[in-house]
Amino acid sequence: MPTVRDAARQARVSVGTVSKVRSSNTAVKTALRERVLKAAFDLNDRPNMAARAGVSVDMREGVF
């Protein structure tokens, strides 16, 4: 399974940029966004729904 680092390396961007693209942050320029999405597609990178389902509401709100 590809990691954020793999996508960043493939797209020649930082891990932070990949993270911003994945979270739909609008602070990423269109060209970079497209490069990251292409790299993720080429790596067959898909969101891990099992991992996402394990996140509780409290964790998403910053309460641990």
C-alpha positions as CSV (number, residue, x, y, z in Angstrom):
1,M,0.0,0.0,0.0
2,P,1.5,3.4,-1.0
3,T,2.1,6.0,1.7
4,V,1.9,9.8,1.7
5,R,5.6,9.8,1.4
6,D,5.4,7.7,-1.8
7,A,2.9,10.1,-3.3
8,A,5.0,13.1,-2.3
9,R,8.2,11.6,-3.8
10,Q,6.3,10.7,-7.1
11,A,4.8,14.2,-7.4
12,R,8.0,15.9,-6.3
13,V,6.3,17.8,-3.5
14,S,6.3,17.8,0.3
15,V,4.4,15.4,2.5
16,G,2.5,18.5,3.7
17,T,1.4,19.4,0.2
18,V,0.0,15.8,-0.3
19,S,-1.8,16.1,3.0
20,K,-3.4,19.4,2.0
21,V,-4.5,18.0,-1.3
22,R,-6.0,15.0,0.5
23,S,-7.9,17.2,2.9
24,S,-9.2,19.4,0.0
25,N,-7.3,22.5,1.3
26,T,-7.7,25.3,-1.2
27,A,-4.3,26.8,-0.5
28,V,-2.7,24.4,-3.0
29,K,-2.2,25.7,-6.6
30,T,-4.1,23.9,-9.3
31,A,-0.9,22.6,-11.0
32,L,0.4,21.1,-7.8
33,R,-3.0,19.6,-6.9
34,E,-3.2,17.9,-10.3
35,R,0.4,16.6,-10.0
36,V,-0.4,15.1,-6.6
37,L,-3.7,13.6,-7.7
38,K,-1.9,12.1,-10.8
39,A,0.8,10.6,-8.6
40,A,-1.8,9.1,-6.2
41,F,-3.7,7.6,-9.1
42,D,-0.5,6.2,-10.7
43,L,0.4,4.6,-7.4
44,N,-3.2,3.2,-7.1
45,D,-3.5,5.1,-3.8
46,R,-6.9,5.0,-2.3
47,P,-8.2,6.2,1.1
48,N,-8.2,3.6,3.8
49,M,-11.8,3.5,4.8
50,A,-11.1,1.1,7.7
51,A,-8.7,3.5,9.2
52,R,-11.0,6.4,8.7
53,A,-13.9,4.5,10.3
54,G,-11.8,4.0,13.4
55,V,-11.5,7.7,14.1
56,S,-13.9,8.7,16.8
57,V,-15.8,12.0,16.8
58,D,-13.8,13.2,19.8
59,M,-10.5,12.6,17.9
60,R,-11.7,14.6,14.9
61,E,-12.6,17.5,17.3
62,G,-9.2,17.4,18.9
63,V,-10.4,15.9,22.2
64,F,-8.4,12.8,23.3
